[in-house]
Amino acid sequence: MENSGCWCDGIHKFIFYIGLIILFRYFFRFVFCIQRYFFRKGHNVQERYGQGSWILVTGATDGTGKATAIYAAKEKGMNVVLVGRNKDRLLKAEKEVRTANSSIDTRIYEFDFNKSTEIKDFMKISEEFKDLDISIFFSNAGVMTTKCIRDLSLEEIKEMTETNIHGPSILTKIFTDRFAKRDKRSAIMIMGSVAGCTPLPNNSQYGATKAYLISFSKAVGYEISDKIDMIVSTPGFVKTKLNGYAENPLAVSPTHQAASLFKDLGFERQNMPIIGQEFANNLLGIVYSLSESLGLAILGKIMIQERKEIETYWEKQEK
């Protein structure tokens, strides 16, 4: 009986100390989040990556891409290369960037990630601007079709795969090789999504492409950390055309998203724009750890609702 009592005491102490460790882990994580979101300042981009250097932004005609290009010019004094698939919208976005800061230079390049899929096509993006000191590459171009697999067409699957996976992977390799030749540090920023943090029913293909980008970015970021800062952004709702300018209470503006990305660049391998989105994602992670089926059911319903909201938004635009 005495041995049995000692055994029970040992188990109780073990559980107590494990719980204490978990408690301290979450406490320090909370303190770190407060410091990260409210007190820490971003790096001086000009000092870290080179005075007068350039940022190249894909998907630069709308949403987060355009907002990041404008923010880089206005707040960081960077020259900007805008890459997009529509010439007229590129010229319009370029004008907005120049209006934000008339002292910087800009270039544009027309490119469609779904149609230009050969390696030589991607090489041309870098070769076209070989005379520029590009120090930051922001892979932002992406497409989303919020449907379950039964409703997706083969063309929609191909487009999401080509744009969201193939393009960023090839360009990351191209710019990693290019940046290796610079004297200063460089940076690669990848636009992921919270959609890639957990399996996403009723948006499975899009979520899977973003899950790839998160894994890819973190692994590559570790491999090249001696000379290149690499970060993947995983926001929840951002008020862009991609999700029908979401009205979710945790949704952020593209400008806020851009600012948070630069704030975390050089410090983190993964970024979320606001602490509310981080807490929501952690809470969902806890739900998944308790019951994967419950987590899948919750996200599946959220995606059905999001699809309805996006469709409603575009129906109003057509009227």
SERO-4910 file (N, C-alpha, C, O; in steps of 0.05 Angstrom, whole numbers):
BEGIN
 pado doro    nc1    nc2    nc3   cac1   cac2   cac3    cc1    cc2    cc3    oc1    oc2    oc3
  Met    A     16    -24      0      0      0      0     17     25      0     11     45    -13
  Glu    A     40     24     15     58     47     16     70     52    -11     72     75    -20
  Asn    A     77     31    -25     89     34    -52     68     46    -71     75     62    -88
  Ser    A     43     38    -67     21     48    -84     18     78    -79     13     93    -98
  Gly    A     20     87    -53     17    115    -47     40    131    -59     35    153    -69
  Cys    A     64    121    -58     87    135    -69     84    138    -99     90    159   -111
  Trp    A     73    116   -112     69    117   -141     49    138   -149     53    153   -168
  Cys    A     27    141   -133      7    161   -139     18    189   -135     12    207   -150
  Asp    A     34    192   -113     46    219   -108     64    226   -131     65    250   -139
  Gly    A     79    207   -142     97    212   -164     82    221   -189     91    239   -203
  Ile    A     59    208   -194     43    215   -218     32    244   -214     32    259   -233
  His    A     22    249   -190     11    276   -185     32    298   -189     27    319   -200
  Lys    A     57    293   -179     78    312   -182     86    316   -211     91    338   -220
  Phe    A     86    293   -226     93    294   -254     72    311   -269     80    328   -285
  Ile    A     47    306   -264     26    321   -277     27    351   -270     23    368   -286
  Phe    A     33    356   -244     35    384   -235     57    399   -249     53    421   -259
  Tyr    A     81    386   -252    103    400   -264     99    403   -294    108    423   -306
  Ile    A     87    383   -307     80    386   -335     61    409   -339     64    425   -358
  Gly    A     41    411   -323     22    433   -324     35    460   -320     28    479   -333
  Leu    A     54    460   -301     69    485   -295     85    494   -319     86    517   -326
  Ile    A     98    474   -332    114    480   -356     96    492   -378    103    511   -391
  Ile    A     73    479   -382     54    489   -403     44    517   -396     42    534   -414
  Leu    A     38    522   -371     29    548   -362     50    569   -367     44    591   -377
  Phe    A     75    563   -360     97    582   -364    101    587   -394    107    609   -402
  Arg    A     98    566   -410    101    569   -439     81    589   -450     88    606   -466
  Tyr    A     56    586   -442     35    604   -452     38    632   -441     32    652   -454
  Phe    A     48    634   -416     53    660   -404     74    675   -419     70    699   -426
  Phe    A     97    662   -424    119    676   -439    111    681   -468    120    701   -479
  Arg    A     94    664   -479     85    669   -507     67    694   -507     68    710   -526
  Phe    A     50    696   -486     33    720   -484     50    745   -482     44    765   -495
  Val    A     70    745   -464     87    768   -460    102    775   -486    104    798   -493
  Phe    A    111    755   -500    125    759   -526    106    772   -546    114    790   -560
  Cys    A     81    763   -547     61    774   -565     57    804   -559     55    820   -578
  Ile    A     54    811   -534     50    839   -526     74    856   -535     70    877   -547
  Gln    A     98    846   -531    122    861   -539    123    863   -569    130    884   -580
  Arg    A    117    841   -583    119    841   -612     99    859   -625    106    874   -644
  Tyr    A     74    859   -616     53    874   -630     52    904   -621     42    920   -636
  Phe    A     61    910   -597     56    937   -587     82    953   -581     80    978   -579
  Phe    A    105    940   -578    128    955   -570    152    953   -589    167    972   -592
  Arg    A    155    930   -603    178    927   -620    176    943   -646    155    944   -658
  Lys    A    198    956   -653    199    971   -678    213    954   -700    230    937   -694
  Gly    A    206    959   -725    218    945   -747    247    955   -752    255    975   -742
  His    A    261    939   -768    288    947   -776    288    972   -794    268    977   -808
  Asn    A    310    986   -794    314   1008   -814    321    994   -840    343    984   -844
  Val    A    302    995   -859    304    980   -884    328    990   -900    343    974   -912
  Gln    A    333   1016   -901    355   1027   -917    382   1018   -906    400   1011   -921
  Glu    A    384   1017   -880    409   1008   -868    414    978   -871    436    969   -876
  Arg    A    392    963   -868    395    934   -868    398    922   -896    413    903   -900
  Tyr    A    383    933   -915    382    921   -942    395    938   -964    398    929   -986
  Gly    A    403    962   -957    418    978   -977    404   1004   -984    381   1004   -992
  Gln    A    419   1026   -982    409   1052   -989    401   1053  -1018    417   1046  -1036
  Gly    A    377   1063  -1024    368   1066  -1051    362   1040  -1066    359   1040  -1090
  Ser    A    359   1018  -1051    353    993  -1065    323    990  -1072    307   1008  -1066
  Trp    A    316    968  -1085    290    965  -1096    275    941  -1083    288    922  -1073
  Ile    A    249    943  -1083    232    920  -1076    216    912  -1101    205    929  -1115
  Leu    A    215    886  -1107    199    876  -1129    174    862  -1118    177    844  -1101
  Val    A    151    871  -1126    125    861  -1116    109    848  -1138    103    861  -1158
  Thr    A    101    823  -1134     83    810  -1153     54    814  -1143     50    818  -1119
  Gly    A     36    812  -1161      8    817  -1154      5    845  -1143     -9    850  -1123
  Ala    A     17    864  -1157     20    891  -1146     -2    911  -1155      0    935  -1148
  Thr    A    -22    901  -1169    -43    920  -1179    -66    924  -1160    -82    942  -1164
  Asp    A    -69    907  -1140    -92    908  -1121    -83    900  -1093    -62    889  -1089
  Gly    A   -101    905  -1074   -100    894  -1048    -73    897  -1034    -61    918  -1033
  Thr    A    -64    875  -1022    -40    875  -1006    -15    881  -1022      3    895  -1013
  Gly    A    -14    872  -1047      9    877  -1064     12    907  -1069     34    918  -1066
  Lys    A     -9    920  -1077     -8    949  -1083     -2    964  -1057     14    983  -1057
  Ala    A    -16    956  -1035    -12    970  -1010     17    968  -1000     28    987   -989
  Thr    A     29    944  -1005     57    940   -996     76    957  -1014     96    968  -1003
  Ala    A     70    959  -1039     87    975  -1057     86   1004  -1049    106   1018  -1048
  Ile    A     62   1014  -1043     58   1042  -1034     72   1046  -1007     85   1067  -1003
  Tyr    A     68   1027   -989     80   1030   -962    111   1030   -964    124   1046   -950
  Ala    A    122   1013   -980    151   1011   -983    162   1037   -994    184   1046   -986
  Ala    A    147   1050  -1013    156   1075  -1024    153   1098  -1004    171   1114  -1000
  Lys    A    129   1100   -992    123   1123   -975    137   1122   -948    148   1142   -939
  Glu    A    136   1098   -935    147   1096   -908    176   1087   -906    190   1094   -887
  Lys    A    185   1073   -926    212   1062   -926    231   1074   -946    255   1068   -946
  Gly    A    220   1091   -964    236   1104   -984    248   1086  -1005    269   1092  -1016
  Met    A    235   1063  -1010    246   1044  -1029    236   1049  -1057    214   1058  -1062
  Asn    A    253   1043  -1077    245   1043  -1105    229   1017  -1109    233    997  -1096
  Val    A    210   1018  -1129    191    996  -1131    188    985  -1159    185   1001  -1178
  Val    A    189    958  -1162    182    945  -1187    155    932  -1182    152    915  -1164
  Leu    A    135    939  -1199    109    927  -1196    104    906  -1218    108    912  -1242
  Val    A     97    882  -1210     92    861  -1229     62    853  -1227     52    848  -1206
  Gly    A     49    852  -1250     21    844  -1251     13    835  -1279     29    838  -1298
  Arg    A    -12    825  -1282    -19    814  -1308    -35    833  -1325    -42    826  -1348
  Asn    A    -41    857  -1315    -58    876  -1331    -42    902  -1334    -37    916  -1314
  Lys    A    -36    910  -1358    -19    934  -1363    -32    959  -1353    -19    976  -1340
  Asp    A    -58    963  -1358    -71    987  -1350    -72    990  -1319    -67   1012  -1309
  Arg    A    -77    968  -1306    -78    969  -1276    -50    973  -1265    -47    985  -1244
  Leu    A    -30    962  -1279     -2    967  -1270      5    996  -1271     17   1007  -1253
  Leu    A     -3   1009  -1293      3   1038  -1297    -11   1054  -1276      0   1074  -1265
  Lys    A    -36   1046  -1269    -51   1060  -1249    -38   1057  -1221    -36   1076  -1206
  Ala    A    -30   1032  -1215    -17   1027  -1189     10   1042  -1188     17   1053  -1167
  Glu    A     24   1042  -1210     50   1056  -1210     46   1086  -1204     62   1098  -1190
  Lys    A     25   1098  -1215     19   1126  -1210     13   1131  -1181     22   1151  -1170
  Glu    A     -1   1112  -1168     -7   1115  -1139     19   1113  -1123     22   1128  -1103
  Val    A     37   1096  -1130     62   1093  -1116     79   1119  -1118     90   1128  -1099
  Arg    A     79   1130  -1142     94   1155  -1147     82   1178  -1132     96   1196  -1122
  Thr    A     55   1178  -1130     42   1199  -1115     49   1197  -1085     51   1218  -1072
  Ala    A     52   1173  -1075     58   1168  -1047     86   1179  -1041     91   1189  -1019
  Asn    A    105   1177  -1060    132   1187  -1056    144   1194  -1084    153   1176  -1098
  Ser    A    144   1219  -1090    153   1227  -1117    183   1226  -1120    193   1229  -1143
  Ser    A    198   1221  -1099    227   1220  -1101    238   1193  -1107    262   1190  -1112
  Ile    A    221   1172  -1108    231   1145  -1114    227   1139  -1143    212   1153  -1157
  Asp    A    240   1117  -1153    236   1108  -1180    218   1083  -1181    216   1069  -1161
  Thr    A    205   1079  -1203    188   1056  -1206    192   1043  -1234    201   1056  -1253
  Arg    A    186   1017  -1235    185   1003  -1260    161    984  -1260    152    977  -1238
  Ile    A    152    976  -1283    129    957  -1284    137    934  -1302    153    936  -1320
  Tyr    A    124    911  -1297    129    887  -1314    103    871  -1315     91    863  -1295
  Glu    A     94    866  -1340     69    851  -1344     75    821  -1344     91    811  -1359
  Phe    A     60    806  -1326     65    777  -1324     41    763  -1313     29    773  -1293
  Asp    A     33    741  -1325     10    725  -1316     20    698  -1306     30    682  -1322
  Phe    A     18    693  -1280     29    668  -1268     15    643  -1278     26    621  -1276
  Asn    A    -10    645  -1287    -24    622  -1297    -18    615  -1325    -20    592  -1334
  Lys    A     -9    634  -1341     -3    630  -1369     27    627  -1374     35    611  -1392
  Ser    A     43    642  -1359     73    641  -1363     84    622  -1342     91    630  -1320
  Thr    A     87    596  -1349     95    576  -1329    122    564  -1335    131    547  -1319
  Glu    A    135    571  -1357    161    560  -1362    183    574  -1346    180    598  -1339
  Ile    A    203    559  -1339    225    571  -1323    237    595  -1336    244    615  -1323
  Lys    A    240    594  -1363    251    617  -1377    234    642  -1374    244    665  -1374
  Asp    A    208    639  -1371    190    662  -1367    196    675  -1340    197    700  -1338
  Phe    A    200    659  -1320    206    670  -1293    234    683  -1292    238    703  -1279
  Met    A    252    671  -1307    280    682  -1308    279    710  -1320    295    727  -1312
  Lys    A    261    715  -1338    259    741  -1351    252    763  -1332    261    786  -1335
  Ile    A    237    757  -1311    230    777  -1291    255    788  -1278    257    813  -1274
  Ser    A    273    771  -1270    298    780  -1258    317    793  -1278    329    814  -1273
  Glu    A    318    781  -1302    336    791  -1323    328    819  -1333    345    835  -1340
  Glu    A    302    824  -1334    292    850  -1343    302    872  -1325    305    895  -1335
  Phe    A    308    866  -1300    316    887  -1281    344    881  -1269    349    886  -1246
  Lys    A    361    870  -1286    388    863  -1277    405    887  -1269    424    885  -1255
  Asp    A    397    910  -1280    412    935  -1274    403    947  -1247    416    966  -1238
  Leu    A    382    937  -1235    372    948  -1210    383    933  -1185    387    908  -1187
  Asp    A    387    947  -1164    396    934  -1139    371    926  -1123    363    939  -1104
  Ile    A    358    904  -1131    335    894  -1118    344    880  -1092    360    862  -1093
  Ser    A    333    888  -1069    340    877  -1044    318    861  -1030    323    844  -1013
  Ile    A    293    866  -1038    270    852  -1027    252    842  -1049    245    857  -1067
  Phe    A    245    817  -1047    226    805  -1066    201    797  -1050    203    782  -1030
  Phe    A    178    808  -1058    153    802  -1045    135    786  -1063    124    797  -1083
  Ser    A    132    760  -1058    115    743  -1074     86    745  -1063     79    732  -1043
  Asn    A     70    761  -1076     43    766  -1067     21    755  -1086     -2    750  -1077
  Ala    A     27    751  -1111      7    742  -1130     -6    716  -1121      8    697  -1114
  Gly    A    -32    715  -1121    -46    691  -1112    -75    692  -1121    -87    713  -1126
  Val    A    -87    668  -1123   -116    667  -1131   -130    648  -1111   -118    629  -1100
  Met    A   -155    653  -1107   -171    636  -1089   -199    632  -1101   -212    651  -1109
  Thr    A   -207    607  -1101   -235    600  -1108   -246    584  -1085   -238    561  -1082
  Thr    A   -264    595  -1070   -275    583  -1046   -297    563  -1053   -320    569  -1054
  Lys    A   -288    538  -1058   -307    516  -1064   -297    490  -1053   -273    487  -1048
  Cys    A   -315    471  -1049   -306    444  -1042   -296    431  -1068   -302    440  -1090
  Ile    A   -282    409  -1065   -269    396  -1088   -288    387  -1109   -282    387  -1133
  Arg    A   -313    380  -1101   -333    371  -1121   -341    394  -1140   -349    389  -1163
  Asp    A   -340    419  -1130   -349    441  -1146   -327    455  -1161   -332    471  -1179
  Leu    A   -302    449  -1155   -279    461  -1169   -275    449  -1197   -278    424  -1200
  Ser    A   -269    465  -1216   -262    455  -1243   -233    448  -1243   -217    458  -1226
  Leu    A   -225    432  -1262   -196    425  -1265   -180    450  -1271   -157    453  -1262
  Glu    A   -191    469  -1286   -177    494  -1292   -173    511  -1267   -152    523  -1264
  Glu    A   -192    511  -1250   -189    526  -1225   -168    514  -1207   -153    529  -1194
  Ile    A   -167    488  -1206   -146    474  -1190   -118    481  -1202   -100    487  -1187
  Lys    A   -116    479  -1228    -91    485  -1242    -82    514  -1237    -59    519  -1231
  Glu    A   -101    533  -1238    -94    561  -1235    -84    566  -1206    -65    581  -1203
  Met    A    -97    555  -1186    -88    559  -1159    -61    547  -1154    -44    558  -1140
  Thr    A    -57    523  -1166    -31    510  -1162     -8    525  -1176     13    529  -1164
  Glu    A    -13    533  -1201      7    548  -1216     14    574  -1202     38    581  -1199
  Thr    A     -6    589  -1195     -2    616  -1184      8    616  -1156     26    631  -1149
  Asn    A     -4    599  -1139      2    599  -1110     26    583  -1102     38    588  -1081
  Ile    A     34    563  -1118     56    545  -1111     79    547  -1130    102    553  -1123
  His    A     73    542  -1156     95    541  -1176    110    567  -1178    134    568  -1177
  Gly    A     95    590  -1181    108    616  -1185    125    624  -1161    149    630  -1165
  Pro    A    115    624  -1137    131    632  -1114    156    614  -1110    177    624  -1102
  Ser    A    153    588  -1115    176    570  -1111    199    576  -1131    222    578  -1123
  Ile    A    192    579  -1157    212    585  -1177    225    612  -1172    249    615  -1174
  Leu    A    209    632  -1166    220    659  -1162    237    661  -1137    256    676  -1136
  Thr    A    229    646  -1116    246    645  -1092    273    634  -1098    293    645  -1089
  Lys    A    275    614  -1114    301    603  -1122    317    623  -1138    341    627  -1134
  Ile    A    303    636  -1157    317    656  -1174    328    679  -1158    351    688  -1162
  Phe    A    312    689  -1139    321    712  -1124    340    704  -1101    356    721  -1092
  Thr    A    338    680  -1092    358    670  -1073    386    670  -1085    405    679  -1073
  Asp    A    388    661  -1110    413    661  -1124    423    689  -1130    447    695  -1128
  Arg    A    404    706  -1137    411    734  -1143    421    748  -1118    441    763  -1118
  Phe    A    407    744  -1096    414    758  -1071    440    749  -1059    453    763  -1044
  Ala    A    448    724  -1065    473    713  -1055    497    730  -1065    519    729  -1052
  Lys    A    494    744  -1087    515    760  -1098    517    789  -1087    536    803  -1093
  Arg    A    497    797  -1071    497    823  -1059    514    824  -1034    518    804  -1020
  Asp    A    525    848  -1028    541    851  -1004    524    854   -979    530    844   -958
  Lys    A    501    869   -983    483    873   -961    464    849   -957    462    832   -975
  Arg    A    450    849   -935    429    829   -931    406    835   -951    404    857   -960
  Ser    A    390    814   -956    367    817   -973    343    804   -959    346    794   -937
  Ala    A    320    805   -972    296    794   -959    277    782   -980    275    792  -1002
  Ile    A    263    761   -971    242    749   -987    217    748   -970    218    737   -948
  Met    A    195    759   -979    170    759   -965    150    743   -981    146    749  -1005
  Ile    A    137    724   -969    117    707   -982     89    712   -971     86    712   -946
  Met    A     70    716   -988     42    719   -979     29    692   -975     21    680   -995
  Gly    A     27    684   -951     13    659   -944    -16    666   -936    -28    684   -947
  Ser    A    -26    651   -917    -53    656   -906    -57    638   -882    -46    617   -879
  Val    A    -74    648   -864    -82    631   -841    -96    606   -852    -99    586   -837
  Ala    A   -106    607   -876   -119    584   -889   -100    560   -890   -109    537   -893
  Gly    A    -74    565   -889    -55    543   -891    -46    532   -864    -30    513   -863
  Cys    A    -56    544   -843    -48    535   -816    -62    510   -807    -51    495   -790
  Thr    A    -86    504   -817   -101    480   -811   -116    471   -836   -120    487   -854
  Pro    A   -123    445   -837   -139    436   -860   -165    453   -862   -177    460   -842
  Leu    A   -173    459   -887   -194    478   -892   -216    466   -910   -215    470   -934
  Pro    A   -236    453   -898   -258    442   -915   -273    465   -929   -276    487   -919
  Asn    A   -282    459   -953   -297    477   -971   -279    500   -982   -289    519   -994
  Asn    A   -253    497   -977   -233    514   -990   -207    499   -990   -185    510   -986
  Ser    A   -209    473   -994   -187    455   -990   -163    460  -1008   -140    459   -999
  Gln    A   -167    465  -1034   -145    469  -1052   -129    494  -1046   -105    494  -1045
  Tyr    A   -144    516  -1041   -130    541  -1033   -115    538  -1007    -92    546  -1005
  Gly    A   -128    526   -987   -115    522   -961    -89    505   -964    -69    511   -951
  Ala    A    -91    484   -981    -67    467   -985    -44    482   -998    -21    478   -991
  Thr    A    -50    500  -1017    -29    515  -1030    -15    534  -1009      9    538  -1011
  Lys    A    -31    545   -991    -20    563   -971     -4    547   -949     15    557   -938
  Ala    A    -14    523   -944      1    505   -925     29    499   -936     49    499   -922
  Tyr    A     30    494   -962     56    490   -976     74    514   -972     97    511   -965
  Leu    A     63    538   -977     79    562   -975     90    567   -946    113    576   -943
  Ile    A     74    560   -926     84    563   -899    107    544   -893    128    553   -883
  Ser    A    104    519   -900    125    499   -896    150    506   -913    172    506   -902
  Phe    A    146    513   -938    168    520   -956    183    544   -945    208    544   -945
  Ser    A    169    565   -938    181    590   -929    198    587   -904    220    597   -902
  Lys    A    187    572   -885    201    569   -859    227    552   -863    248    558   -852
  Ala    A    225    531   -880    248    514   -885    269    529   -900    293    528   -893
  Val    A    261    542   -922    280    557   -939    292    580   -923    316    586   -925
  Gly    A    275    593   -907    284    615   -890    307    607   -872    326    622   -867
  Tyr    A    305    582   -861    327    572   -844    352    567   -861    374    572   -852
  Glu    A    348    556   -885    371    549   -902    387    573   -910    412    572   -913
  Ile    A    374    596   -915    387    619   -926    391    642   -906    397    665   -914
  Ser    A    387    636   -880    386    657   -860    413    672   -856    414    693   -843
  Asp    A    434    661   -867    460    674   -864    462    701   -879    476    719   -872
  Lys    A    446    702   -901    447    727   -918    420    739   -924    418    762   -933
  Ile    A    398    723   -920    372    732   -929    352    728   -907    350    707   -894
  Asp    A    336    749   -902    313    747   -883    289    737   -899    282    749   -920
  Met    A    276    716   -890    253    706   -904    230    704   -885    232    693   -862
  Ile    A    207    713   -893    183    713   -876    158    706   -892    156    715   -915
  Val    A    140    690   -881    115    684   -893     93    697   -877     92    694   -852
  Ser    A     76    712   -890     54    725   -876     29    707   -877     21    697   -898
  Thr    A     16    704   -854     -7    686   -852    -31    700   -840    -40    693   -818
  Pro    A    -40    721   -853    -63    736   -841    -89    721   -843    -92    702   -859
  Gly    A   -108    729   -827   -135    719   -830   -149    736   -851   -139    737   -873
  Phe    A   -170    749   -844   -184    765   -863   -170    792   -868   -163    806   -850
  Val    A   -165    798   -894   -155    824   -903   -175    835   -922   -186    821   -939
  Lys    A   -181    861   -920   -202    873   -936   -192    878   -964   -184    900   -972
  Thr    A   -193    857   -981   -185    858  -1009   -207    846  -1026   -226    834  -1017
  Lys    A   -203    849  -1053   -222    837  -1072   -222    807  -1070   -242    795  -1077
  Leu    A   -200    795  -1062   -198    766  -1060   -220    754  -1043   -230    732  -1050
  Asn    A   -227    767  -1021   -249    757  -1004   -272    776  -1002   -286    776   -982
  Gly    A   -277    791  -1023   -300    809  -1024   -299    831  -1003   -320    838   -992
  Tyr    A   -275    841   -997   -272    862   -977   -285    855   -951   -304    868   -942
  Ala    A   -275    833   -939   -287    821   -915   -294    842   -893   -278    860   -888
  Glu    A   -317    838   -881   -326    856   -860   -323    842   -832   -335    851   -813
  Asn    A   -308    821   -832   -303    807   -806   -290    826   -786   -273    842   -794
  Pro    A   -298    825   -761   -287    844   -741   -257    842   -737   -244    860   -727
  Leu    A   -245    819   -745   -216    816   -743   -202    822   -769   -178    819   -771
  Ala    A   -217    831   -789   -205    838   -815   -188    863   -813   -195    882   -798
  Val    A   -166    864   -828   -148    887   -828   -147    899   -856   -153    885   -875
  Ser    A   -138    923   -857   -135    936   -883   -109    926   -896    -91    918   -882
  Pro    A   -107    927   -922    -82    920   -936    -58    936   -926    -36    926   -924
  Thr    A    -62    962   -920    -41    979   -910    -31    969   -883     -6    969   -878
  His    A    -49    962   -865    -41    951   -839    -26    925   -843     -6    920   -829
  Gln    A    -35    909   -861    -21    884   -867      8    889   -876     27    876   -868
  Ala    A     11    909   -894     38    915   -904     56    925   -882     79    918   -880
  Ala    A     45    943   -865     61    954   -843     70    932   -824     93    932   -814
  Ser    A     52    913   -818     59    892   -799     81    873   -811     98    863   -796
  Leu    A     80    869   -837     99    852   -850    127    864   -848    146    850   -842
  Phe    A    130    890   -853    156    903   -851    165    904   -822    189    903   -816
  Lys    A    146    907   -803    153    908   -775    165    881   -766    183    881   -749
  Asp    A    156    859   -776    166    833   -768    189    823   -785    203    804   -777
  Leu    A    194    836   -808    215    827   -826    243    828   -812    250    849   -801
  Gly    A    257    806   -813    283    805   -800    282    796   -771    303    791   -759
  Phe    A    258    793   -760    255    783   -733    241    756   -733    248    738   -717
  Glu    A    221    753   -750    204    729   -749    205    714   -776    213    725   -796
  Arg    A    198    688   -775    195    673   -799    166    671   -808    160    664   -831
  Gln    A    148    678   -789    119    678   -796    106    703   -784    113    711   -762
  Asn    A     87    715   -798     75    740   -790     45    738   -790     33    725   -807
  Met    A     33    751   -770      4    756   -770      0    785   -763     15    796   -746
  Pro    A    -19    799   -776    -20    828   -774    -29    839   -748    -21    861   -740
  Ile    A    -47    825   -733    -57    835   -708    -58    813   -687    -60    789   -695
  Ile    A    -57    821   -662    -56    801   -641    -83    785   -639    -83    762   -631
  Gly    A   -105    798   -647   -131    785   -646   -131    761   -665   -142    740   -658
  Gln    A   -119    764   -689   -118    741   -708   -100    719   -697   -106    695   -701
  Glu    A    -79    726   -684    -61    706   -672    -75    690   -650    -73    665   -650
  Phe    A    -89    704   -633   -104    690   -611   -125    672   -623   -129    649   -614
  Ala    A   -140    682   -644   -161    665   -656   -149    640   -669   -161    619   -667
  Asn    A   -126    643   -681   -113    620   -694   -104    600   -673   -106    575   -676
  Asn    A    -93    610   -650    -84    592   -628   -108    578   -616   -106    554   -609
  Leu    A   -130    592   -613   -154    580   -602   -164    557   -620   -172    536   -610
  Leu    A   -163    562   -646   -172    541   -665   -153    517   -663   -161    494   -665
  Gly    A   -127    523   -659   -108    501   -656   -114    484   -632   -110    460   -632
  Ile    A   -123    497   -610   -130    482   -586   -155    464   -592   -156    441   -583
  Val    A   -174    475   -606   -198    460   -614   -190    435   -630   -200    413   -625
  Tyr    A   -172    439   -649   -162    417   -666   -149    396   -649   -152    372   -654
  Ser    A   -133    404   -629   -119    385   -613   -138    368   -596   -132    345   -589
  Leu    A   -161    380   -589   -181    366   -573   -198    348   -591   -204    325   -584
  Ser    A   -206    358   -614   -223    343   -633   -219    353   -661   -228    375   -668
  Glu    A   -205    338   -678   -201    346   -705   -227    348   -721   -231    366   -737
  Ser    A   -246    330   -715   -272    330   -728   -287    356   -722   -300    368   -740
  Leu    A   -285    365   -697   -299    390   -689   -286    414   -703   -299    431   -713
  Gly    A   -259    414   -704   -245    436   -718   -252    437   -748   -256    459   -758
  Leu    A   -253    414   -761   -260    413   -789   -289    423   -793   -295    437   -813
  Ala    A   -307    415   -775   -335    423   -778   -338    453   -775   -353    465   -790
  Ile    A   -324    465   -756   -325    494   -752   -315    509   -776   -328    528   -786
  Leu    A   -291    501   -786   -279    515   -809   -296    511   -834   -298    529   -850
  Gly    A   -307    487   -837   -323    481   -860   -347    500   -862   -354    510   -883
  Lys    A   -360    505   -839   -383    524   -838   -374    552   -843   -388    568   -857
  Ile    A   -351    560   -832   -340    587   -837   -335    592   -866   -341    613   -877
  Met    A   -324    572   -880   -318    575   -908   -344    577   -925   -344    591   -945
  Ile    A   -364    562   -918   -390    564   -932   -401    592   -929   -411    603   -949
  Gln    A   -399    603   -905   -409    630   -901   -393    651   -916   -403    670   -927
  Glu    A   -366    646   -916   -349    665   -931   -355    665   -960   -356    686   -973
  Arg    A   -360    641   -972   -366    639  -1000   -392    655  -1006   -393    669  -1027
  Lys    A   -412    652   -989   -437    667   -993   -432    697   -992   -444    712  -1009
  Glu    A   -415    706   -974   -410    735   -971   -395    745   -996   -400    767  -1005
  Ile    A   -376    729  -1006   -361    737  -1030   -380    739  -1054   -379    758  -1069
  Glu    A   -397    719  -1057   -416    719  -1079   -435    742  -1078   -442    754  -1098
  Thr    A   -444    748  -1053   -463    771  -1049   -449    797  -1057   -461    814  -1070
  Tyr    A   -424    800  -1049   -409    824  -1056   -407    828  -1086   -412    850  -1096
  Trp    A   -399    807  -1100   -395    810  -1129   -422    813  -1144   -422    826  -1165
  Glu    A   -443    802  -1133   -469    806  -1145   -477    836  -1143   -489    847  -1162
  Lys    A   -471    848  -1121   -477    877  -1117   -460    893  -1136   -469    914  -1147
  Gln    A   -435    885  -1141   -417    900  -1159   -427    899  -1187   -424    919  -1202
  Glu    A   -438    876  -1195   -448    873  -1222   -473    890  -1227   -479    897  -1250
  Lys    A   -489    896  -1206   -513    912  -1209   -506    941  -1209   -524    958  -1212
***
